[in-house]
């Protein structure tokens, strides 16, 4: 694990980049990756899978980043707790389940958050809509600031 001054952060952006705004999670993850921070690991997936629990267990703080069809604009952040009984959404495995598996099999339950970025169109097309791209700018800036505050890094 990282030090108290520099916790190990995992940013896990997920979604289908071939379905317009569903690619918001990977797009946000890519922006964080470009910062090149030493204690920040960035992954992007089409969807969460149970194997992600190993990466989650190795982190002190985890940010799950996904598109949302219903959250307020431009984004929402909520704290997560491990649970094997998370609500159903378009993704098969929910972040709370990944956290529960990390706790169950690796004995680790990191501090975790879900950032939902408001999307509008989810058709089979590459690229974000203009409104979603604006939401991404706000969400990525906020995520950068929140991660920087845990790393003692200025923006």
C-alpha positions in Angstrom: 0.0 0.0 0.0 1.0 3.6 -0.5 2.0 5.9 2.3 -0.5 8.0 4.2 0.8 11.1 2.3 0.7 9.4 -1.1 -2.0 6.7 -1.2 -2.1 4.3 -4.1 -5.0 5.4 -6.3 -6.8 3.2 -8.9 -8.9 4.9 -11.6 -11.1 2.3 -13.4 -13.0 3.8 -16.3 -15.4 1.5 -18.0 -17.8 1.6 -20.9 -18.2 0.9 -24.5 -16.4 3.5 -26.7 -18.3 2.2 -29.7 -21.6 3.3 -28.2 -21.3 7.1 -28.2 -21.5 8.5 -24.6 -21.0 5.1 -23.0 -17.3 5.8 -23.7 -17.2 8.6 -21.0 -15.6 6.3 -18.4 -12.6 5.3 -20.6 -12.3 8.9 -21.8 -12.0 10.2 -18.3 -9.5 7.5 -17.4 -7.4 8.4 -20.4 -7.2 12.0 -19.2 -6.0 11.0 -15.8 -3.5 8.6 -17.4 -2.0 11.5 -19.3 -1.0 13.2 -16.0 1.5 10.4 -15.3 1.2 10.5 -11.6 3.5 7.9 -9.8 1.0 6.5 -7.3 -2.0 6.5 -9.7 -2.8 3.4 -11.8 -5.4 3.8 -14.6 -7.3 1.0 -16.2 -10.1 1.0 -18.7 -12.5 -1.8 -19.4 -15.5 -2.5 -21.6 -17.2 -3.5 -18.3 -16.2 -4.5 -14.8 -15.2 -8.1 -14.3 -14.5 -10.0 -11.1 -10.8 -10.1 -11.9 -10.7 -6.3 -11.3 -11.0 -7.2 -7.6 -7.2 -8.0 -7.5 -6.4 -4.5 -8.8 -8.9 -2.9 -6.4 -7.4 -4.8 -3.4 -3.9 -3.3 -4.3 -5.2 0.3 -4.0 -5.9 2.6 -1.1 -8.4 4.7 -3.0 -10.5 3.5 -6.0 -12.4 5.7 -8.5 -14.9 3.8 -10.7 -15.8 6.1 -13.6 -18.8 5.4 -15.8 -21.4 7.1 -18.0 -24.8 7.7 -16.6 -28.1 8.1 -18.4 -29.9 9.7 -15.4 -27.5 11.5 -13.1 -27.5 15.3 -12.8 -25.3 17.2 -15.2 -22.4 17.3 -15.5 -21.5 14.4 -13.1 -22.2 12.9 -9.7 -19.9 11.3 -7.2 -21.0 8.8 -4.5 -19.1 6.9 -1.9 -19.2 3.1 -2.3 -19.3 0.2 0.2 -18.7 -3.5 -0.5 -21.9 -5.4 -1.3 -22.7 -8.6 -3.0 -26.2 -7.4 -3.6 -25.8 -4.3 -5.7 -28.6 -3.0 -7.9 -28.9 -4.0 -11.5 -27.7 -1.6 -14.3 -26.5 -2.1 -17.9 -23.2 -3.4 -16.6 -23.2 -7.0 -15.3 -20.8 -6.6 -12.3 -21.3 -3.5 -10.1 -18.4 -1.7 -8.4 -19.8 -2.7 -4.9 -19.5 -6.3 -5.9 -15.9 -5.8 -7.0 -15.2 -4.2 -3.6 -16.9 -7.1 -1.8 -14.8 -9.6 -3.7 -11.6 -7.6 -2.9 -12.5 -7.8 0.8 -13.5 -11.4 0.7 -10.6 -12.8 -1.2 -7.8 -10.4 -0.6 -8.7 -9.0 2.8 -8.6 -5.4 1.5 -11.4 -2.9 1.3 -10.1 0.4 -0.1 -11.9 3.7 0.1 -14.0 3.8 -3.1 -16.1 6.2 -5.1 -18.2 6.1 -8.2 -18.2 9.0 -10.6 -21.1 8.9 -13.0 -20.8 11.3 -16.0 -24.0 12.4 -17.7 -24.3 10.9 -21.2 -27.2 11.4 -23.6 -26.8 9.1 -26.7 -25.9 5.4 -26.5 -26.2 4.3 -30.1 -23.7 2.2 -32.0 -21.4 5.1 -33.1 -17.8 6.1 -32.2 -17.3 9.4 -30.3 -19.0 11.4 -27.6 -21.9 13.8 -28.2 -21.1 17.5 -27.8 -23.0 17.7 -24.5 -21.3 14.6 -23.0 -17.9 16.0 -24.1 -18.7 19.2 -22.1 -19.6 17.1 -19.1 -16.4 15.1 -19.5 -14.4 18.3 -19.2 -16.0 19.2 -15.9 -15.8 15.7 -14.6 -12.1 15.2 -15.5 -11.2 18.5 -13.9 -13.0 17.5 -10.7 -11.5 14.1 -10.7 -8.0 15.5 -11.2 -8.5 17.9 -8.3 -9.8 15.1 -6.0 -6.9 12.8 -6.8 -4.4 15.6 -6.6 -5.6 16.4 -3.1 -4.8 12.8 -2.0 -1.3 12.9 -3.6 -0.1 16.3 -2.3 0.2 17.3 -6.0 -0.8 20.6 -7.4 -2.7 20.7 -10.6 
